[in-house]
Amino acid sequence: MNNLHGIIFAYRATPDLRELTTLRTISSLPYGGRYRIIDFALSNMVNAGVTDIGVIMHENYQSLLDHLGSGKDWDLSRKHGGLRILPPFTYAHKQRQRGFRGKMEAMDGVLTYLQSIRQEYVVLSDADIAVNIDLRGALNDHIASGADITAICTSHPIGDPRQCTYFTVDSTGLVNEVIESPATPMGYESLDIYILSKERLLSLVEHCATHNLYSFSTDVLIGMREHLKIHPYLHDGYTARLQTVNSYFTCSMDLLKPEVRSALFSPSRPIRTKDRSDPSTYYAPGSKSVNSLVADGCIIEGEVENSILFRGVHVAKGAVVKNCILMQSAVIGEGAETRYVIADKNVEVHTHRTLMGYASYPLVIAKNSVV
Protein backbone atom coordinates (compact mmCIF):
# COMPACT_ATOMS: atom_id res chain seq x y z
CA MET A 1 0.00 0.00 0.00
CA ASN A 2 2.39 2.65 -1.29
CA ASN A 3 -0.10 5.53 -0.96
CA LEU A 4 0.03 5.58 2.87
CA HIS A 5 2.82 7.14 4.95
CA GLY A 6 3.29 6.56 8.69
CA ILE A 7 4.10 9.10 11.40
CA ILE A 8 4.64 7.77 14.95
CA PHE A 9 4.77 10.09 17.95
CA ALA A 10 7.33 8.48 20.25
CA TYR A 11 8.15 11.31 22.63
CA ARG A 12 5.44 10.83 25.26
CA ALA A 13 6.14 9.93 28.89
CA THR A 14 3.95 10.07 31.98
CA PRO A 15 4.69 10.28 35.72
CA ASP A 16 1.88 7.76 36.27
CA LEU A 17 4.25 5.04 35.03
CA ARG A 18 6.74 6.08 37.70
CA GLU A 19 10.14 4.37 37.48
CA LEU A 20 9.23 2.61 34.24
CA THR A 21 9.54 5.81 32.19
CA THR A 22 12.25 7.66 34.10
CA LEU A 23 14.86 6.77 31.47
CA ARG A 24 12.61 5.96 28.52
CA THR A 25 9.41 7.03 26.79
CA ILE A 26 6.24 4.91 26.75
CA SER A 27 7.04 3.87 23.18
CA SER A 28 10.17 1.97 24.29
CA LEU A 29 8.55 0.35 27.33
CA PRO A 30 9.17 -3.45 27.31
CA TYR A 31 6.03 -5.55 26.96
CA GLY A 32 5.10 -9.19 26.64
CA GLY A 33 8.51 -10.79 27.24
CA ARG A 34 10.31 -9.58 24.11
CA TYR A 35 8.53 -6.57 22.59
CA ARG A 36 8.51 -2.79 22.96
CA ILE A 37 5.26 -0.84 22.70
CA ILE A 38 6.36 0.89 19.50
CA ASP A 39 6.55 -2.55 17.82
CA PHE A 40 2.76 -2.58 17.55
CA ALA A 41 2.50 0.78 15.76
CA LEU A 42 5.37 -0.13 13.43
CA SER A 43 4.00 -3.61 12.68
CA ASN A 44 0.46 -2.33 12.06
CA MET A 45 1.86 0.00 9.41
CA VAL A 46 4.21 -2.54 7.82
CA ASN A 47 1.44 -5.16 7.72
CA ALA A 48 -0.67 -2.66 5.76
CA GLY A 49 2.09 -2.24 3.17
CA VAL A 50 3.48 1.06 4.51
CA THR A 51 7.13 1.40 3.45
CA ASP A 52 7.92 4.92 4.72
CA ILE A 53 7.61 5.71 8.44
CA GLY A 54 8.86 8.70 10.42
CA VAL A 55 9.32 8.47 14.20
CA ILE A 56 9.17 11.81 16.04
CA MET A 57 11.26 11.92 19.24
CA HIS A 58 12.27 14.56 21.75
CA GLU A 59 14.11 13.29 24.82
CA ASN A 60 15.05 10.05 26.62
CA TYR A 61 15.23 8.41 23.21
CA GLN A 62 18.49 6.42 23.53
CA SER A 63 16.63 3.25 24.51
CA LEU A 64 14.36 3.64 21.49
CA LEU A 65 17.26 4.27 19.12
CA ASP A 66 18.99 1.11 20.33
CA HIS A 67 15.81 -0.87 19.71
CA LEU A 68 14.95 0.51 16.26
CA GLY A 69 18.43 0.48 14.76
CA SER A 70 18.21 0.80 10.98
CA GLY A 71 14.69 -0.61 10.90
CA LYS A 72 15.75 -3.85 9.21
CA ASP A 73 13.76 -6.03 11.63
CA TRP A 74 10.58 -4.39 10.28
CA ASP A 75 11.81 -4.48 6.66
CA LEU A 76 12.28 -0.71 6.78
CA SER A 77 15.99 -0.45 6.01
CA ARG A 78 15.83 1.02 2.51
CA LYS A 79 17.84 3.30 0.24
CA HIS A 80 14.75 5.39 -0.43
CA GLY A 81 12.22 5.96 2.35
CA GLY A 82 12.00 3.27 5.01
CA LEU A 83 12.39 4.17 8.68
CA ARG A 84 13.34 7.76 9.43
CA ILE A 85 14.20 8.97 12.93
CA LEU A 86 13.05 12.56 13.44
CA PRO A 87 15.00 14.01 16.41
CA PRO A 88 14.21 17.38 18.01
CA PHE A 89 17.15 19.28 16.54
CA THR A 90 15.22 21.03 13.76
CA TYR A 91 12.78 22.19 16.40
CA ALA A 92 15.34 23.27 19.01
CA HIS A 93 16.03 26.69 17.53
CA LYS A 94 12.36 27.61 17.98
CA GLN A 95 11.77 26.36 21.52
CA ARG A 96 14.92 25.57 23.48
CA GLN A 97 13.44 25.52 26.97
CA ARG A 98 10.78 22.83 26.74
CA GLY A 99 9.47 19.83 24.89
CA PHE A 100 6.64 19.57 22.43
CA ARG A 101 3.32 20.88 23.74
CA GLY A 102 1.38 18.71 21.32
CA LYS A 103 1.33 16.85 18.01
CA MET A 104 0.82 19.93 15.85
CA GLU A 105 3.84 21.63 17.34
CA ALA A 106 5.86 18.44 16.91
CA MET A 107 4.92 18.22 13.23
CA ASP A 108 5.72 21.88 12.69
CA GLY A 109 9.20 21.03 13.97
CA VAL A 110 9.64 18.47 11.16
CA LEU A 111 7.74 20.41 8.50
CA THR A 112 10.34 19.88 5.78
CA TYR A 113 10.02 16.13 6.31
CA LEU A 114 6.23 16.31 5.98
CA GLN A 115 6.56 18.30 2.76
CA SER A 116 8.81 15.59 1.30
CA ILE A 117 6.29 12.77 1.88
CA ARG A 118 5.72 10.89 -1.38
CA GLN A 119 2.38 9.28 -0.49
CA GLU A 120 -1.11 10.73 -0.79
CA TYR A 121 -2.30 9.72 2.69
CA VAL A 122 -0.75 9.78 6.15
CA VAL A 123 -1.54 7.78 9.26
CA LEU A 124 -0.67 9.48 12.57
CA SER A 125 -0.22 7.16 15.52
CA ASP A 126 0.76 7.38 19.16
CA ALA A 127 2.96 4.61 20.49
CA ASP A 128 1.42 3.95 23.89
CA ILE A 129 -1.02 1.15 23.06
CA ALA A 130 -0.64 -2.51 22.19
CA VAL A 131 -3.14 -3.33 19.44
CA ASN A 132 -3.25 -5.24 16.17
CA ILE A 133 -5.23 -3.16 13.65
CA ASP A 134 -6.03 -3.64 9.99
CA LEU A 135 -4.82 -0.27 8.71
CA ARG A 136 -5.40 -1.35 5.13
CA GLY A 137 -9.12 -1.66 5.86
CA ALA A 138 -9.09 1.64 7.74
CA LEU A 139 -7.54 3.48 4.77
CA ASN A 140 -10.04 1.99 2.34
CA ASP A 141 -12.86 3.04 4.66
CA HIS A 142 -11.39 6.55 4.91
CA ILE A 143 -11.25 6.94 1.13
CA ALA A 144 -14.78 5.59 0.69
CA SER A 145 -16.19 7.92 3.36
CA GLY A 146 -14.79 11.06 1.79
CA ALA A 147 -13.91 12.32 5.27
CA ASP A 148 -11.22 14.86 6.08
CA ILE A 149 -10.02 12.76 9.02
CA THR A 150 -10.71 9.16 9.98
CA ALA A 151 -10.34 8.49 13.70
CA ILE A 152 -9.71 4.90 14.74
CA CYS A 153 -11.57 4.27 17.98
CA THR A 154 -13.26 1.65 20.13
CA SER A 155 -16.71 1.35 21.67
CA HIS A 156 -15.21 -0.36 24.73
CA PRO A 157 -13.65 2.05 27.28
CA ILE A 158 -10.09 0.94 27.98
CA GLY A 159 -8.25 3.96 29.37
CA ASP A 160 -8.40 6.55 32.11
CA PRO A 161 -11.09 8.99 30.87
CA ARG A 162 -9.06 11.95 32.17
CA GLN A 163 -6.34 11.07 29.67
CA CYS A 164 -8.51 10.15 26.68
CA THR A 165 -10.49 11.72 23.83
CA TYR A 166 -14.04 10.58 23.00
CA PHE A 167 -16.39 10.97 20.03
CA THR A 168 -20.14 11.01 19.76
CA VAL A 169 -21.65 10.20 16.36
CA ASP A 170 -24.73 11.55 14.58
CA SER A 171 -27.29 9.65 12.50
CA THR A 172 -25.09 9.91 9.39
CA GLY A 173 -22.21 8.13 11.13
CA LEU A 174 -20.02 11.23 11.39
CA VAL A 175 -18.56 12.69 14.57
CA ASN A 176 -20.76 15.50 15.92
CA GLU A 177 -18.95 16.11 19.21
CA VAL A 178 -15.40 15.64 20.48
CA ILE A 179 -14.93 15.36 24.25
CA GLU A 180 -11.53 15.53 25.87
CA SER A 181 -10.70 14.31 29.39
CA PRO A 182 -14.23 13.79 30.77
CA ALA A 183 -14.89 12.38 34.24
CA THR A 184 -16.49 9.26 32.73
CA PRO A 185 -16.30 7.64 29.26
CA MET A 186 -18.63 9.14 26.66
CA GLY A 187 -19.25 7.55 23.25
CA TYR A 188 -16.33 6.08 21.31
CA GLU A 189 -12.85 6.23 22.81
CA SER A 190 -10.11 7.39 20.46
CA LEU A 191 -7.10 5.12 20.00
CA ASP A 192 -5.11 8.18 18.91
CA ILE A 193 -4.64 6.81 15.40
CA TYR A 194 -5.80 9.09 12.59
CA ILE A 195 -5.76 8.92 8.79
CA LEU A 196 -5.89 11.98 6.55
CA SER A 197 -4.46 13.19 3.27
CA LYS A 198 -1.00 14.75 3.08
CA GLU A 199 -2.56 17.90 1.64
CA ARG A 200 -5.00 18.19 4.56
CA LEU A 201 -2.23 17.51 7.09
CA LEU A 202 0.03 20.24 5.72
CA SER A 203 -2.82 22.76 5.74
CA LEU A 204 -3.62 21.92 9.38
CA VAL A 205 0.02 22.20 10.44
CA GLU A 206 0.34 25.57 8.70
CA HIS A 207 -2.87 26.86 10.29
CA CYS A 208 -1.81 25.81 13.77
CA ALA A 209 1.72 27.19 13.38
CA THR A 210 0.44 30.61 12.31
CA HIS A 211 -2.14 30.78 15.11
CA ASN A 212 0.06 29.49 17.98
CA LEU A 213 -1.97 26.30 18.25
CA TYR A 214 -0.27 23.05 19.19
CA SER A 215 -2.72 20.31 20.20
CA PHE A 216 -4.25 17.91 17.67
CA SER A 217 -7.17 16.94 19.91
CA THR A 218 -7.96 20.38 21.37
CA ASP A 219 -7.06 22.72 18.53
CA VAL A 220 -7.90 20.54 15.51
CA LEU A 221 -10.48 17.92 16.46
CA ILE A 222 -12.37 20.20 18.88
CA GLY A 223 -11.45 23.67 17.69
CA MET A 224 -12.02 22.96 14.00
CA ARG A 225 -14.71 20.28 14.21
CA GLU A 226 -17.36 22.38 12.45
CA HIS A 227 -15.05 22.75 9.46
CA LEU A 228 -13.88 19.13 9.30
CA LYS A 229 -15.66 15.95 8.34
CA ILE A 230 -14.48 13.42 10.94
CA HIS A 231 -15.31 9.78 10.38
CA PRO A 232 -14.94 7.07 13.09
CA TYR A 233 -13.48 3.67 12.25
CA LEU A 234 -14.29 1.14 14.96
CA HIS A 235 -11.80 -1.42 16.18
CA ASP A 236 -13.25 -3.49 19.01
CA GLY A 237 -10.51 -6.11 19.21
CA TYR A 238 -8.28 -6.36 22.25
CA THR A 239 -6.36 -3.17 23.03
CA ALA A 240 -3.96 -2.51 25.90
CA ARG A 241 -3.58 1.15 26.84
CA LEU A 242 -0.58 1.73 29.09
CA GLN A 243 -1.11 4.91 31.10
CA THR A 244 -0.30 3.88 34.68
CA VAL A 245 1.75 1.27 36.50
CA ASN A 246 -1.46 -0.56 37.37
CA SER A 247 -2.68 -0.62 33.75
CA TYR A 248 0.76 -1.79 32.59
CA PHE A 249 0.67 -4.65 35.10
CA THR A 250 -2.93 -5.60 34.33
CA CYS A 251 -2.49 -5.50 30.54
CA SER A 252 0.72 -7.50 30.77
CA MET A 253 -0.99 -10.17 32.86
CA ASP A 254 -3.78 -10.31 30.25
CA LEU A 255 -1.19 -11.92 27.97
CA LEU A 256 -1.37 -15.07 30.07
CA LYS A 257 -4.83 -15.60 28.52
CA PRO A 258 -4.69 -17.52 25.20
CA GLU A 259 -7.51 -15.47 23.67
CA VAL A 260 -5.64 -12.22 24.30
CA ARG A 261 -2.43 -13.57 22.76
CA SER A 262 -4.40 -14.74 19.73
CA ALA A 263 -5.95 -11.28 19.29
CA LEU A 264 -2.65 -9.39 19.57
CA PHE A 265 -0.35 -11.79 17.76
CA SER A 266 -2.32 -12.88 14.73
CA PRO A 267 -0.30 -14.92 12.20
CA SER A 268 -1.94 -12.96 9.38
CA ARG A 269 -0.66 -9.67 10.84
CA PRO A 270 2.53 -10.54 12.77
CA ILE A 271 4.03 -8.20 15.34
CA ARG A 272 7.73 -7.76 14.58
CA THR A 273 10.45 -6.79 17.04
CA LYS A 274 14.23 -6.52 17.26
CA ASP A 275 15.79 -9.89 16.54
CA ARG A 276 18.18 -11.47 19.04
CA SER A 277 19.90 -14.84 18.80
CA ASP A 278 19.39 -16.08 22.36
CA PRO A 279 19.79 -19.71 23.39
CA SER A 280 16.79 -21.67 24.55
CA THR A 281 15.67 -21.22 28.15
CA TYR A 282 17.21 -23.69 30.59
CA TYR A 283 14.96 -25.37 33.16
CA ALA A 284 17.03 -27.02 35.89
CA PRO A 285 15.98 -30.33 37.47
CA GLY A 286 13.39 -29.60 40.15
CA SER A 287 12.45 -26.21 38.71
CA LYS A 288 8.83 -25.28 38.15
CA SER A 289 7.04 -22.99 35.67
CA VAL A 290 3.25 -22.65 35.70
CA ASN A 291 1.06 -20.43 33.46
CA SER A 292 3.91 -18.10 32.56
CA LEU A 293 5.46 -16.49 29.49
CA VAL A 294 9.20 -17.12 29.50
CA ALA A 295 11.40 -15.65 26.78
CA ASP A 296 14.55 -17.22 25.34
CA GLY A 297 17.84 -17.09 27.19
CA CYS A 298 16.47 -17.49 30.71
CA ILE A 299 17.76 -19.80 33.44
CA ILE A 300 15.03 -21.20 35.69
CA GLU A 301 16.21 -23.06 38.76
CA GLY A 302 13.43 -22.06 41.16
CA GLU A 303 9.65 -21.66 40.84
CA VAL A 304 7.81 -19.34 38.43
CA GLU A 305 4.03 -18.95 38.45
CA ASN A 306 1.64 -16.55 36.66
CA SER A 307 4.56 -14.39 35.55
CA ILE A 308 6.22 -12.86 32.49
CA LEU A 309 9.98 -13.23 32.12
CA PHE A 310 11.96 -11.32 29.50
CA ARG A 311 15.18 -12.49 27.86
CA GLY A 312 18.12 -13.43 30.06
CA VAL A 313 16.26 -13.59 33.40
CA HIS A 314 17.81 -15.86 36.05
CA VAL A 315 15.64 -17.33 38.80
CA ALA A 316 18.06 -19.03 41.17
CA LYS A 317 17.56 -22.27 43.10
CA GLY A 318 14.92 -22.00 45.82
CA ALA A 319 13.62 -18.65 44.54
CA VAL A 320 9.87 -18.16 44.15
CA VAL A 321 8.43 -15.77 41.55
CA LYS A 322 4.64 -15.32 41.48
CA ASN A 323 2.53 -12.76 39.60
CA CYS A 324 5.61 -10.82 38.52
CA ILE A 325 7.05 -9.11 35.46
CA LEU A 326 10.82 -9.51 35.26
CA MET A 327 12.46 -7.55 32.47
CA GLN A 328 15.64 -8.37 30.60
CA SER A 329 18.58 -9.77 32.59
CA ALA A 330 16.86 -9.49 35.98
CA VAL A 331 18.31 -11.84 38.63
CA ILE A 332 16.31 -13.28 41.52
CA GLY A 333 18.76 -14.65 44.07
CA GLU A 334 18.73 -18.02 45.77
CA GLY A 335 15.86 -18.42 48.23
CA ALA A 336 14.37 -15.00 47.39
CA GLU A 337 10.61 -14.52 46.97
CA THR A 338 8.85 -11.93 44.80
CA ARG A 339 5.11 -11.43 44.41
CA TYR A 340 3.36 -8.73 42.37
CA VAL A 341 6.69 -7.15 41.43
CA ILE A 342 7.71 -5.34 38.24
CA ALA A 343 11.51 -5.55 38.01
CA ASP A 344 13.05 -3.38 35.29
CA LYS A 345 16.13 -4.34 33.26
CA ASN A 346 19.24 -5.57 35.07
CA VAL A 347 17.60 -5.60 38.51
CA GLU A 348 19.26 -7.89 41.04
CA VAL A 349 17.40 -9.22 44.09
CA HIS A 350 19.80 -10.63 46.66
CA THR A 351 19.45 -14.05 48.25
CA HIS A 352 16.65 -14.67 50.73
CA ARG A 353 15.00 -11.29 50.14
CA THR A 354 11.18 -11.04 50.14
CA LEU A 355 9.49 -8.40 47.96
CA MET A 356 5.71 -8.17 47.84
CA GLY A 357 3.32 -5.77 46.17
CA TYR A 358 -0.40 -6.13 45.48
CA ALA A 359 -2.47 -6.80 42.38
CA SER A 360 -3.84 -3.24 42.55
CA TYR A 361 -0.48 -1.68 43.41
CA PRO A 362 2.49 -3.72 42.16
CA LEU A 363 5.95 -2.95 43.48
CA VAL A 364 8.21 -1.36 40.84
CA ILE A 365 11.99 -1.76 41.03
CA ALA A 366 13.88 0.73 38.88
CA LYS A 367 16.36 -0.23 36.17
CA ASN A 368 19.80 -1.41 37.37
CA SER A 369 18.71 -1.50 41.02
CA VAL A 370 20.19 -3.94 43.54
CA VAL A 371 17.89 -5.00 46.36
VENSUL-V706161 format. One record per backbone hydrogen bond with DSSP energy under -0.5 kcal/mol. NH is the residue of the N-H (numbers start at 1). CO is the residue of the C=O. Records with the same first field share a line. If there is no record, write none. Layout:
# VENSUL-V706161
NH=CO / CO
This chain:
# VENSUL-V706161
4=1
5=121
6=52
7=123
8=54
9=125
10=8 / 56
17=14
18=15
20=17
21=18
22=19
25=60
26=12
28=25
29=26
31=35
34=31
35=31
37=29
38=27
39=36
40=37
41=37
42=38
43=39
44=40
45=41
46=42
47=43
48=44 / 45
49=46
50=45
53=82
54=6
55=84
56=8 / 54
57=55 / 86
65=61
66=62
67=63
68=64
69=65
71=68
74=71
75=72
76=71
78=76
82=51
83=76
84=53
86=55
87=85
90=87
91=88
92=88
93=89
94=91
95=91
104=214
105=214
106=102
107=103
108=104
109=105
110=106 / 107
111=108
113=110
114=110
115=111
116=112 / 113
117=114
121=3
122=196
123=5
124=122 / 194
125=7
126=192
127=9
130=240
131=129
132=238
133=131
135=133
138=134
139=135
140=136
141=137
142=138
143=139
144=140
145=141
146=142
147=142
148=229
149=229
150=195
151=149 / 231
152=150 / 193
153=233
154=189
157=155
161=159
163=160
164=161
166=179
167=188
168=177
170=174
173=170
175=230
176=168
177=168
179=166
181=164
188=167
189=154
190=165 / 188
191=152
193=152
194=124
195=150
196=122
197=148
198=120
201=197
202=198
203=199
204=200
205=201
206=202
207=203
208=204
209=205
210=206
211=207 / 208
212=209
213=208
219=215
220=215 / 216
221=216
222=217
223=218
224=220
225=222
227=224
228=224 / 225
230=228
231=149 / 229
232=173
233=151
234=232
235=153
240=130
241=239
242=128 / 240
243=241
245=16
248=244
249=245
250=246
251=247
252=248
253=249
254=250
255=251 / 252
256=253
257=254
258=256
260=257
261=257
262=258
263=259
264=260
265=261
266=264
269=266
270=267
272=270
278=276
282=298
283=281
284=282 / 300
287=284
288=302
290=304
293=307
294=292
295=293 / 309
297=279
298=295
299=313
300=282
301=299 / 315
302=315
303=319
304=288
305=321
306=290
308=324
309=293
310=326
311=33
312=296
313=310
314=330
315=299
316=314 / 332
319=316
320=336
321=303
322=320 / 338
323=305
325=341
326=308
327=325 / 343
329=311
330=327
331=347
332=314
333=331 / 349
335=317
336=333
337=353
338=320
339=355
340=322
342=363
343=325 / 341
344=342 / 365
346=328
347=344
348=369
349=331
350=348
352=334
353=350
355=337
357=339
358=361
361=358
363=340
365=342
366=364
368=345
369=366
371=348
